[in-house]
Amino acid sequence: KFDKVRIAVKVPAQFANKCYGTLKGYGIQREEWASNGDLMAVVEIFGGLQGEFYDKLNKMTGGDVETKVV
């Protein structure tokens, strides 16, 4: 629960601006904007927040987000 987890996130361009503030709130370690407007970011959060984190992103993007624990 208290171990930190790094999660790579890819947000499609049409949701990137909406999700950026949320991702920043969780703590972006690295971010990169693709030429098509997609946002790729790595966030580091406590393991216990993973469920909440995924729920928020899925709600904001209608499930159109890619995540991967790195």
Order of alpha helices (4+ residues) and beta strands (2+ residues): beta-alpha-beta-beta-alpha-beta
